[in-house]
């Protein structure tokens, strides 16, 4: 579980040397410990060293989505979440697609998206909001009190939703057909009643003529 630290760690994973260089300095100026790496392999090695440290505390990760040509930042999120459900993970990107971003954040268990360019102060303001949430919920992967679905379970849920929608359409179609047939039957019945009445009147007239003779 998450244990508060007097000096929390922010780990920056970004392949841009300027970002990996100046952000840690900005964070250190605000009382955080900060480290940075440029490649996914370097990060995994550093993370595992950190994780086996007896003094390990759930840190804060700032991960560039376009970290390398061979894998992206979401692969690193999946890696981290195998070991730590309590750390805060922020994705760093210059491409804005908020609908897709929300889906990916939920799927991989990251906390939020930070859109470039942002300076250290702006990033820290967003991080502090999530630090408060982590203290309240006891975990930071966005899943506290929520269901977590595997890909197979999500596919099953999607199938069930489509089945229910198809069933609703079928029932609605049948109801509409029944309603149409009922109206046609009522119309035909009305015409038949009119025709029957006309025949009865003619029959009455015919009977009157016959009796008059």
N, C-alpha and C positions, 0 to 999 in steps of 0.2 A: 504493500500500500504506500501511498504518497506520504513522505515525511518532510515537513517544511524545513528549509535550510536558511541560515542567516545570509548565505551568499549563493543563490541559485546559479546554476550553470546554463548558459545559452550556447548551443552548438550550431555553427553556421556551416552548411554544406552547399557550396556554390562554385561553379567552375570559372567564374569571373574573378581574377585575382584582386581587382580593386574592391569588389563587394566583400570577398572573404577577408580582405585586409582592414577596411575602415569600419565595418559593422562591429566586429569584436571590440575595437577601441572605443566606439561609442557606447557599447553596453557596459564596458568596464568603468567608464566615467560615471555611470549611473548605479554602481554598486554590484554589478553582476560579474561572475567569472565567465569568461568566454573563450571558446576555441573555434578553429575553422579548418576545413579541409577542402580540397579541390576536386577529388574523385570519389566515386562510390566505394572502390576497394579500400582507399585510405580511411574512409569513414567507418566501414565495417570493422576494420582492424582496431581503430581507436575506440569504437563503441564497445567491442568485446573486452578490451582492456579496462575500460571504465566500468562495465557492468559487473565484472568479477571483483572489483574493488570493494572491500568490506564497508567502506564509507559511502558507497553509491547512493545517490538520491536521484529520484526521477528528474531529469533535466528538461530543458526546453530546446526543441529542435527547429531550426529554420532551414528548409530544404528547397533548393532550386529544382523546379520540375524538369527543366531541360538540362539535367546534370551531365549527361554524356550522350554519345551517339548510340550506344549499345543498350542502355536502360534509362529509365526516367526516375524522377523523384518518388513516384508512387511505389516503385519496387523497394525503395529504402523505407518507406512507411510500413509496408508489409513486413519487412525485416525487423524493424523496431518493435512493432506490435506483438511479435512472437515472444519478446522478452519483457516488454513493459507496456501495461495498459494505462498507466497513470501519468506518463509524461505528456507534455504539451507539444504538439507538432503543427507547425505553420508552413504552408506551401508558398513558395516565392515564385512569381511569374510576371512577365510583361504582357501576356496575352489574356484578354478579358473575355470570358464566356461564362457568365454567372450561372446559367442553368446547368451546363455540363459540369462546372466546378462544384456545385452543390451535390450533384450525384456522386462525383468521384470522392469528395470529402467524406460523404456518408459511407460509401462502399469500403474505403480503405481505413477509415477510423482516424483521419486527421481532423484537426480542430477548425482551422480557418485558412482562407486564402489571403495573402498579402500581395497587392499588385504593385509592381515597380512603376516608376521610381518612388521609393520611400526612404526617408532618412531614419537614423537610429531612434530618434525621439518619437516619431510617428509609429514605428514598429513596436517600441516599448509600451506605448499607450494601449495598443491593441492587445499585446501580450498580458498586460496587467489585468485587463477585463477577464481573460480566461483563467488567470491565476486565481482570481476570486471564485470563479465557478468551480475550479478544481478543489479548492478548500471546502466548498459547500457540498459537492457531490461525492467527494472521495475518490473520483477517477476522472480522467480527462479525455477519454477517447470518444466522447459524445454518445456513449451507449448506456450510461447509467439509467436504470429503470426502463430500458427500451429493449425490444426484441432485436436479436442479431440473426440474420439469415445467411445461409450459405448460398452459392450460386444455384445449386439444385433446388433448394427451398424457394428461392426467388422465382425460379422457372415454374415450380408447382403453383405458387401463388398467382403468377400471371395467367397460367392455364385456367385456374379456377375462376379468376375474374372474367376471362373471355367466355368461359362456359356459362357463367351466370348471365352475362350480357346477351349471349346468343339465346339462352332460354327465355329471357325477358322479351327479346325481339319476337321469338316464336309465339309466346303466349299473347303478346300484343297483336301479332298478325292474325292469330286465330280469333281473338276477341273482335277485331275489326271485321273479319269475314263473317262471323256470327251476327254482328250488328247489321252488316249489309244485307245478309239473307233475311234477317228479321224484318227489316224495312221493306224488302221486296215482297215478302209474304204478306205483310200488312197491306201493302198497296194492292196486290192481287186479290186479297180477301175483300177489300173495299169495293173493287170493281165487280167482284162476283156478287156481293150483296146488292149492288146497284142493279146488276143484270137480273138477279132473282126477283127483285122488286118490280122491275119492268114486266117480267114474265107473268107475275101474279096479277098485275093490273090488266094486262092484255087478256089473261084467262078470265078475270072478273067481267071484263067487257064482253068477252065471247059468251060467257054464261048468261049474262043479262040479255044479250041478243037472242040466244037460243030459247030462253024462257019466254021472251016476248012473243016469239012465234007461237 
